[in-house]
Amino acid sequence: MGYYPLSVTSDKFKYGRRQVWELPVRLTHWVTAASITVLIVTGFYITYPVGTSNGEPYRNFLMGWFREAHFIAGYALLFSFIVRGYWFFAGNKYARSGVPLVWRKSWWKSFFGQIVEYLGKVRGPVTLGHNSLAGFSYFTMVGCLGLFQIVTGFALFGETNKGGFWDRICGWVIPLLGGSFQTHVWHHFAAWGFMIFTLVHLYMVLFDSVRYKDGLISAIVSGDKFYEDGDLDNDDWVS
């Protein structure tokens, strides 16, 4: 299912194609990417508003539209996280690839080996799913940081309705972080983490696609990745 066996294309190498990313993984990737983009743009406008004008609010509701777009994107990010979290368990083995098993020596060996490979000139074996370095990056910079942004964002949103749903669910984080202002500051700083990760992520995706010829960019649309004889079908550091 979604598997295309290796076929001989030269005297030296064998190549093949396999479906790696299932539809829910691809959809949540793009929903997360779009929602984070909207959240960053609208969030920076809310922090540093430009183009505002004087007059009655019903004639000048620009800030209100930006805030509404920010909250809608926040809900989209939340639902994307819920679906992706469910598919982590319900999906194929690639949906669970890259989990940072930091208590295992084999994981650290793979982690640093991946860094050395990126710095080298010779193409090493490619992992069809997420390798250890990519998995660690997604877990920390998307999973953990994204969860932090969701909780702090809805905690701040809950301040507009004291005692309401979001105030009861996430309001505890505001006193934990030292108050409303400090929570805003942490929420703002975490957005910079998203921006830095996005730049590095785009560079590494382009680098990986050009160097390894594995169709990494098209894979997040079609789900299929290309591989050579000797590439890793599973994370060897997990076993």
FIZA-256978 format. One record per residue (C-alpha): residue number from 1; z, y, x. Coordinates in Angstrom, 3 decimals. Layout:
// FIZA-256978
[atom NUM; [Z; Y; X]]
...
END
This chain:
// FIZA-256978
[atom 1; [0.000; 0.000; 0.000]]
[atom 2; [-1.228; 3.120; 1.733]]
[atom 3; [-1.794; 1.038; 4.882]]
[atom 4; [-5.017; 1.040; 6.829]]
[atom 5; [-5.038; -1.463; 9.716]]
[atom 6; [-5.931; -0.528; 13.252]]
[atom 7; [-9.639; -0.525; 13.941]]
[atom 8; [-11.277; -0.671; 17.348]]
[atom 9; [-13.127; 2.575; 18.113]]
[atom 10; [-13.399; 2.311; 21.892]]
[atom 11; [-12.815; -0.088; 24.747]]
[atom 12; [-9.472; 1.558; 25.472]]
[atom 13; [-7.813; 2.585; 22.217]]
[atom 14; [-7.364; 1.359; 18.677]]
[atom 15; [-6.831; 3.847; 15.864]]
[atom 16; [-5.578; 3.601; 12.312]]
[atom 17; [-4.349; 5.571; 9.309]]
[atom 18; [-1.306; 5.091; 7.149]]
[atom 19; [0.256; 6.864; 4.191]]
[atom 20; [3.566; 8.232; 5.460]]
[atom 21; [4.639; 11.075; 3.175]]
[atom 22; [4.872; 10.209; -0.501]]
[atom 23; [4.098; 12.757; -3.215]]
[atom 24; [7.732; 13.867; -3.863]]
[atom 25; [8.202; 14.522; -0.127]]
[atom 26; [5.035; 16.620; 0.026]]
[atom 27; [5.851; 18.553; -3.147]]
[atom 28; [9.409; 19.370; -2.109]]
[atom 29; [8.145; 20.470; 1.309]]
[atom 30; [5.827; 23.060; -0.225]]
[atom 31; [8.309; 24.166; -2.890]]
[atom 32; [10.942; 24.640; -0.173]]
[atom 33; [8.501; 26.530; 2.052]]
[atom 34; [7.381; 28.819; -0.785]]
[atom 35; [10.897; 29.477; -2.061]]
[atom 36; [12.221; 30.286; 1.425]]
[atom 37; [9.334; 32.716; 1.960]]
[atom 38; [10.066; 34.496; -1.323]]
[atom 39; [13.808; 34.506; -0.605]]
[atom 40; [13.325; 36.088; 2.823]]
[atom 41; [10.920; 38.780; 1.586]]
[atom 42; [12.964; 39.701; -1.473]]
[atom 43; [16.264; 39.364; 0.398]]
[atom 44; [15.231; 41.848; 3.061]]
[atom 45; [14.022; 44.250; 0.383]]
[atom 46; [17.363; 43.994; -1.397]]
[atom 47; [19.110; 44.714; 1.917]]
[atom 48; [16.725; 47.479; 3.022]]
[atom 49; [15.082; 48.875; -0.140]]
[atom 50; [11.955; 51.001; 0.294]]
[atom 51; [9.714; 52.666; -2.242]]
[atom 52; [12.511; 53.402; -4.700]]
[atom 53; [12.213; 56.427; -6.950]]
[atom 54; [14.452; 58.517; -9.173]]
[atom 55; [14.429; 58.309; -12.920]]
[atom 56; [15.571; 56.174; -15.809]]
[atom 57; [16.048; 52.475; -14.979]]
[atom 58; [13.603; 51.311; -17.658]]
[atom 59; [10.866; 53.246; -15.850]]
[atom 60; [11.935; 52.266; -12.325]]
[atom 61; [12.999; 48.638; -12.212]]
[atom 62; [11.589; 47.673; -8.816]]
[atom 63; [14.922; 46.516; -7.403]]
[atom 64; [15.542; 44.534; -10.575]]
[atom 65; [12.222; 42.695; -10.207]]
[atom 66; [12.979; 41.867; -6.578]]
[atom 67; [16.420; 40.560; -7.510]]
[atom 68; [14.979; 38.470; -10.336]]
[atom 69; [12.348; 36.972; -7.995]]
[atom 70; [15.130; 36.276; -5.484]]
[atom 71; [17.211; 34.384; -8.043]]
[atom 72; [14.223; 32.401; -9.367]]
[atom 73; [13.324; 31.353; -5.812]]
[atom 74; [16.961; 30.363; -5.294]]
[atom 75; [16.802; 28.037; -8.295]]
[atom 76; [13.516; 26.584; -6.993]]
[atom 77; [15.148; 25.886; -3.627]]
[atom 78; [18.124; 24.252; -5.340]]
[atom 79; [15.962; 21.941; -7.468]]
[atom 80; [13.810; 21.093; -4.434]]
[atom 81; [16.941; 20.075; -2.511]]
[atom 82; [18.126; 17.899; -5.399]]
[atom 83; [14.787; 16.084; -5.693]]
[atom 84; [14.452; 15.635; -1.928]]
[atom 85; [18.018; 14.376; -1.696]]
[atom 86; [17.300; 11.795; -4.375]]
[atom 87; [14.040; 10.746; -2.720]]
[atom 88; [15.847; 10.277; 0.587]]
[atom 89; [17.291; 7.121; -0.986]]
[atom 90; [14.507; 6.267; -3.475]]
[atom 91; [11.514; 6.805; -1.180]]
[atom 92; [9.955; 4.728; 1.566]]
[atom 93; [11.405; 4.360; 5.059]]
[atom 94; [9.618; 7.489; 6.281]]
[atom 95; [11.533; 9.589; 3.749]]
[atom 96; [14.685; 8.625; 5.666]]
[atom 97; [13.233; 8.881; 9.173]]
[atom 98; [14.749; 11.237; 11.709]]
[atom 99; [18.354; 11.015; 10.506]]
[atom 100; [20.463; 12.341; 13.437]]
[atom 101; [22.645; 9.369; 14.354]]
[atom 102; [24.516; 11.371; 16.982]]
[atom 103; [27.122; 8.655; 17.518]]
[atom 104; [24.484; 6.297; 18.945]]
[atom 105; [23.438; 6.348; 22.578]]
[atom 106; [19.920; 5.269; 21.616]]
[atom 107; [19.552; 8.382; 19.448]]
[atom 108; [20.427; 10.722; 22.328]]
[atom 109; [18.035; 8.847; 24.597]]
[atom 110; [15.251; 9.340; 22.075]]
[atom 111; [16.253; 12.975; 21.486]]
[atom 112; [16.061; 14.036; 25.142]]
[atom 113; [13.069; 11.785; 25.743]]
[atom 114; [11.210; 13.643; 23.003]]
[atom 115; [11.983; 16.985; 24.659]]
[atom 116; [10.724; 15.714; 28.025]]
[atom 117; [7.585; 14.375; 26.366]]
[atom 118; [6.839; 17.759; 24.772]]
[atom 119; [7.142; 19.361; 28.217]]
[atom 120; [4.859; 16.804; 29.865]]
[atom 121; [1.106; 16.543; 30.019]]
[atom 122; [0.572; 12.947; 28.972]]
[atom 123; [0.526; 11.816; 25.353]]
[atom 124; [3.410; 9.450; 24.729]]
[atom 125; [3.911; 7.144; 21.731]]
[atom 126; [4.093; 9.003; 18.422]]
[atom 127; [6.597; 8.192; 15.676]]
[atom 128; [4.878; 7.962; 12.295]]
[atom 129; [7.907; 9.384; 10.512]]
[atom 130; [10.145; 12.144; 11.856]]
[atom 131; [11.139; 11.634; 15.461]]
[atom 132; [14.735; 12.272; 16.550]]
[atom 133; [14.088; 15.892; 17.598]]
[atom 134; [12.300; 16.775; 14.365]]
[atom 135; [14.917; 14.988; 12.274]]
[atom 136; [17.735; 16.884; 13.974]]
[atom 137; [15.933; 20.199; 13.423]]
[atom 138; [15.291; 19.530; 9.738]]
[atom 139; [18.814; 18.271; 9.134]]
[atom 140; [20.504; 21.298; 10.743]]
[atom 141; [18.077; 24.178; 10.113]]
[atom 142; [16.795; 23.165; 6.682]]
[atom 143; [19.409; 20.815; 5.251]]
[atom 144; [22.687; 22.335; 6.460]]
[atom 145; [21.499; 25.939; 6.650]]
[atom 146; [19.700; 25.620; 3.329]]
[atom 147; [22.810; 24.231; 1.650]]
[atom 148; [24.855; 27.092; 3.104]]
[atom 149; [22.371; 29.622; 1.706]]
[atom 150; [22.360; 27.968; -1.695]]
[atom 151; [26.167; 27.927; -1.958]]
[atom 152; [26.686; 31.490; -0.667]]
[atom 153; [23.744; 32.815; -2.673]]
[atom 154; [24.950; 31.414; -5.984]]
[atom 155; [28.504; 32.463; -5.153]]
[atom 156; [27.296; 36.047; -4.841]]
[atom 157; [25.202; 35.611; -7.980]]
[atom 158; [28.325; 34.407; -9.785]]
[atom 159; [30.049; 37.736; -9.078]]
[atom 160; [27.927; 39.260; -11.841]]
[atom 161; [29.603; 36.931; -14.344]]
[atom 162; [33.221; 36.339; -13.397]]
[atom 163; [34.449; 33.063; -14.780]]
[atom 164; [30.886; 31.901; -15.450]]
[atom 165; [29.223; 28.712; -14.298]]
[atom 166; [28.237; 29.771; -10.781]]
[atom 167; [31.495; 31.608; -10.222]]
[atom 168; [33.396; 28.411; -11.046]]
[atom 169; [31.095; 26.171; -8.980]]
[atom 170; [30.558; 28.299; -5.857]]
[atom 171; [33.018; 31.185; -6.150]]
[atom 172; [35.504; 29.474; -3.810]]
[atom 173; [33.268; 30.270; -0.825]]
[atom 174; [33.799; 34.041; -1.100]]
[atom 175; [37.536; 34.082; -0.240]]
[atom 176; [36.876; 31.314; 2.312]]
[atom 177; [34.456; 33.583; 4.205]]
[atom 178; [36.721; 36.628; 3.943]]
[atom 179; [35.459; 38.398; 0.840]]
[atom 180; [32.262; 39.536; -0.833]]
[atom 181; [31.035; 41.795; 1.976]]
[atom 182; [31.558; 39.156; 4.662]]
[atom 183; [29.768; 36.587; 2.485]]
[atom 184; [26.796; 38.966; 2.188]]
[atom 185; [26.761; 39.349; 5.974]]
[atom 186; [26.828; 35.595; 6.597]]
[atom 187; [24.130; 35.070; 3.962]]
[atom 188; [21.981; 37.699; 5.659]]
[atom 189; [22.466; 36.275; 9.175]]
[atom 190; [21.607; 32.767; 7.984]]
[atom 191; [18.280; 34.119; 6.703]]
[atom 192; [17.416; 34.998; 10.311]]
[atom 193; [18.030; 31.361; 11.181]]
[atom 194; [15.392; 30.384; 8.613]]
[atom 195; [12.937; 32.856; 10.125]]
[atom 196; [13.463; 31.585; 13.679]]
[atom 197; [13.135; 27.978; 12.532]]
[atom 198; [9.922; 28.766; 10.645]]
[atom 199; [8.272; 30.269; 13.726]]
[atom 200; [9.294; 27.336; 15.930]]
[atom 201; [8.292; 24.852; 13.232]]
[atom 202; [4.793; 26.322; 12.874]]
[atom 203; [4.295; 26.313; 16.633]]
[atom 204; [5.444; 22.710; 17.018]]
[atom 205; [3.282; 21.513; 14.109]]
[atom 206; [0.192; 23.094; 15.645]]
[atom 207; [1.147; 21.824; 19.112]]
[atom 208; [1.769; 18.305; 17.830]]
[atom 209; [-1.472; 18.175; 15.812]]
[atom 210; [-3.625; 19.337; 18.725]]
[atom 211; [-1.945; 17.211; 21.377]]
[atom 212; [-1.318; 13.965; 19.545]]
[atom 213; [-4.316; 14.007; 17.178]]
[atom 214; [-2.161; 12.460; 14.453]]
[atom 215; [-3.210; 14.673; 11.540]]
[atom 216; [0.247; 16.151; 11.198]]
[atom 217; [-0.959; 19.269; 9.353]]
[atom 218; [-3.197; 17.458; 6.872]]
[atom 219; [-0.534; 14.773; 6.373]]
[atom 220; [1.716; 17.109; 4.400]]
[atom 221; [-1.194; 17.559; 1.953]]
[atom 222; [-2.713; 14.065; 1.826]]
[atom 223; [0.287; 12.041; 2.995]]
[atom 224; [-1.758; 10.127; 5.588]]
[atom 225; [-1.153; 10.213; 9.345]]
[atom 226; [-3.320; 8.824; 12.136]]
[atom 227; [-1.968; 6.710; 14.957]]
[atom 228; [-2.982; 4.885; 18.093]]
[atom 229; [-2.196; 1.404; 19.253]]
[atom 230; [1.291; 1.606; 20.745]]
[atom 231; [2.629; 4.356; 18.468]]
[atom 232; [5.946; 3.725; 16.744]]
[atom 233; [5.871; 2.620; 13.114]]
[atom 234; [9.614; 3.130; 12.810]]
[atom 235; [12.375; 4.944; 14.662]]
[atom 236; [13.261; 2.570; 17.475]]
[atom 237; [16.543; 4.415; 18.052]]
[atom 238; [17.696; 3.555; 14.497]]
[atom 239; [17.606; -0.206; 15.023]]
END
